[in-house]
Amino acid sequence: MPAPSRLPLAALVVPLLLGCVPGEPAAPTGHLPAAVVVARPDDRAADASEPAGTRLAVPLLASLPVRPQKARPGYAREQFGHAWSDVDRNGCDTRDDILRRDLQEVQLEPGKRPCVVTAGALADPYTAKHVAFARGGGPAVDIDHVVALADAWATGAAEWQASRRIALANDPLNLLAVAASANRAKGGSNAALWLPPNPEYRCAYVARQIAVKAKYGLSVTEDERDAMQKVLRGCPDEVVPEGGGPIDAPVTAAERHRSPEAPANRKTVARGVDPNYGSCKEARAHGAGPYRRGVDAEYAYYRDVDGDGVVCE
């Protein structure tokens, strides 16, 4: 019996390093190539926000709480802080941080604001199209909150302090530069209502949503979970991205004033329990509220119509 043929060592090592097996074609990755990162010595924006993950999306999805999506009045973009903040104190707002991370061929404003992106090119993961970006040239590129802020509000963020909401709104883990048209079409939808038109990116998109919801303790609805499971059946080994910013961010006085849980809006901070004003409308007219179940004695004075644990918000 003839001895089996042996390939030279280099013929084995090189294909393995490239992720291939001799004699077999390379398997497609199923995702668009990552955007080129513009690295600079002072670029602390988001370059380390997404280290290679080790957690699979499927079991992490199974760990998320499943709850009906309640109507939680009071949502406004301002509840998540100024758009956009500089939460990492690197001298650049979050929007420019993400543009520098996700765009190719980045051009920066010279002079006093060297971190302001004036132009670039985007390989849009949502549509698989190439989009040119020019500051002031129209809404070609948006920064998308992968877990939409309206969805976050309805699945847990309405009960958070301002610092946590600001952190979510500015967390690189939850942000992507995308085509403005796709971002506007998505709006505040979850995965049950909207997925990227580019099917090749849906696994990565769902995995990122799962990562964000797990990080911040947000829930999913049954329909949302089922939609995510359906996507992940085609990529059971999808790994979630990790990292991003801390889950609490610095809060300015103006942002604290906008927060419904903020002490600056509450008379109780200075003088204890507020009187029973008879209605939330009257309480708000006196600058009082909101009141939270299990935290504020005044909660018992009013009817929690939507059952969210907060009255007079």
N, C-alpha and C positions, 0 to 999 in steps of 0.2 A: 504494500500500500504506500503510495508516494507521500512524502512528508508534506503537511500543509504549507502553503506559501506564506511568507511573512513579508509584511509591508515595512519599509524603512520607518524608523521611529518618527522622523519628521513628518512623514505622510500621515501619521496618526495624530500627532500632537497639534499640528496646525489646524486641521479641521475641527478638532475638539475645542480649541480656543475660540473658533468662530461659531461654535454651537452646531456643528454639522457632524454627520457620521459618514465615513467613506462610502460612496456608492449610493447615498440617499440625498435627495434634494433638500435644501434648507427649508424648514417650515416657516410659513409666514407668521409674523408676530401678531397680526390682527389689530395693530394700532398705527397711527401716524407716527413718523419719527418725532422725537422730542425737539422742541424749539431750541435753537442755539442760545446758550446762556452768554450774555455779555459780562465777562468777569473783569472786575477792577479791584485793586487793593482795598478801596474804601467802600466797595459795594456789599453792604451787610444786609441788603433788602430781604432776599428770600433764598439765597444760594444754598442754605443748609436746611430749608424748611421741609424738604421731602426726602429724607434718607430712604434707602432701599428698605421696603417693608418686609416683615416676616410673617404677618398675620394674613390668613386667607379671608376673603370677603364673605364666603358662604357661612362659616361658623360665626363670624362677627355679626352678620345680619341676624342670625338666629338668637343672638344675645340681646338685641335691641328690644325695648319694651314696645308692645303693640297696643295702641289705644285709639279710640275714635278721635277724629279731629274735631275739636270743639270750636265753636264760634267765640273768639276772644276779642271783644271790641277794644279799640284804642290803638290798633297798630298804625304806626307811621314810620317812615324811614328814619325820622329824627330820633326815634326811640333807640336806635342803634348807633347814635353818635353822629358827629359831623362827617359828611362825605367829601373828602376823605381825610382821615386823621394820620398823624405820624406817631403811631403807638410805640414803635421801636426806637424812637428818638434818634434816628439816623439823619435827620435833616431833610428827608424826602417824604412826601405823603404816600399812602399805601398804593394809590393808583399808579404813580410813577414807578414805585417799587415793582409792581407786577408787570407793567409794560416793559421795564428793563429786563425782567426775568423771561418773559414769554415771547417778545418780539425778536426778530432777526434784523440785521442791518440797522441797528439802533443809532439814531443821531440825538445828541444831547444839546440842550441850550447852553451856549458858552457864557462865561462871565459869572455872575453872582449865583446863578441857579444851575449848577452843573449836573443835577440829577433829574432835571425836567426833560422828559422825552418829547422831542419835536417831530420825529419821523421814524418809520420802521416798516417792517413787513411781517405779517402774521400768517403762519400756517394754521388756519383755524381748525381746531379739532372737532367742532360741532358740525361743520358743513364740508370739511375736507377741501375747502377752497383757500386760495391765497388772497389776502386782503391787505391793501396798502393803508398805512396809517400816517396821517399828517395832522398835527395839532391845529385845531381851528378849521380843518377841512371838511367838517361834517361828521356825523356819527357812524363811521365805518367800523370802529372797534370799541367794544364795551368791556368792562371788567365784570364778569358774572359772579354772583354768589352761587356757588354750586348747590348748596342747600339754600334756597331762596329765603330771604329774611322774613317774608310773610309766612312761609311754611314753618320756619323756626319759631316765630311768634306763636303760631297755633299749636306747636308740638312741645312747648315747654318754656320758650324764652320770655313769654309774657310774665312769668313769675320771677325772673332773674333780676339781680341788681344791674345798674347801668354798666358797671365795669365789665361784666361778663358779656353783655350784648355788644358792647363796643369791640371787645376782643374777637368775638365771632365775625363781626362785620369786616374786620381788618386782618383776619387770620389768612396767611398765604395758602394754608391747606384748603381753605374754602373759596379760593379765588382763582379765576382763569381769565386771561384775555381771549375774547371770542368775537366772532362777527356780530355786530350790533343787531342785525336782522334776526339772528337766532336767539339772542338774549331777549329781545323784545317779544318774540313769539313765545318764549318760555314763561315770561312773567314770574309769578309767584308759585308756579306749578311744582308738584312733587313728581316722582318717577312714574306714578300711576297715570298722570295726565300729560306728561311730556318727556320725551327722550331725544337726544341729538339726532338730527336727520341723517348724519353719517353713522351707519350701523357698526362700522369698524371701531368706533370710539365708545360704544355704549357700555361695554364691560368696565372700562376705565372710569367712565362717568359714574356709574352706579357704585363702583368700589370707593370712589372719592366721597360720594354722598354718605355711604355707610361709615367711612372713617370719621367724617365730621360729626355725624349724629352720635357715634360711639364716644368720641372725645368729649362732647358737650352734654351728653346724657339726654339727647332729644329722642322722642318716640317716633314710630312709624305707624301708619294706618294699615289695616289688613290689605287693602287694595295696593298700597305702596309696596308693602313687603312682597306681595304676590308678583307684582311687576318686576321687582328687583330679582326675585328668585328665577323668574322666566328668563331674564337676561343672563344671569349667572349660570344657567344650565348649559349654555354654550361655551362657558369659560370657567369651569369649576376650580381651576387653580389660580384664578385671579387674586393678586395680592393687593392689599390696600396700601395707599401711601401713608406715611407717618410724619410726625413732626409738626411744623408750623409754629405759631406763636403761643404764648401762655394764655390760659383761659380767663384771665383777668387783666384788664388794661387800665392805664391811668385815665382818670376822668377829670375833665375841666369843670369849672364852676357852671358854665352854660349848659354842658351836657348833663350835669347832675340835676340842674333845674328842670330839664326836659323829662327826666326819668320819673315815672309814676310812683316808684318806690323810694324816691330820693328824700332824705331828711329836709333838704332845702324847701320842699313844697309842703312840709308838714308842720302844723303848729304844735303837735304833740311833743316835738323835740324839746321845746322850751318850757312847756307848762303841763306836761302830763296828758291825761285823757281829755279829748275834746268833748264838748256837750253834744247831745243828740239834736241834730239840726232838723230832724224830721224827714228829710229827703236828701239824696245825694246831690241833687241840683243845688240845694241850699248850702250843703257842706262845701261844695266846690266854690260857690260864690264867696264863701268866707276863707277860701284858700286852704281848706282842710281836705284830707284824704290823699291818696287812697288808703284803704284799710285792708289788712290781710288776715285771713283766718288763722288762728293759732298764734298770731303775733300782736295784733292790735285789739284792745278791748272794744273799740268803736265798731268793729266788724259786726257785732251782734245787733247794732242799732238798725242795720239796713238789710234789705233783701238781696241776696246774691242771685240775680236773675239767671245768669249763664252758668252758675255753678263752678266758676273757675277759681274760687277761693279769694277773690279780690272784689271789693265793693268801692263805689265812688271813684273808679279809675278815670 
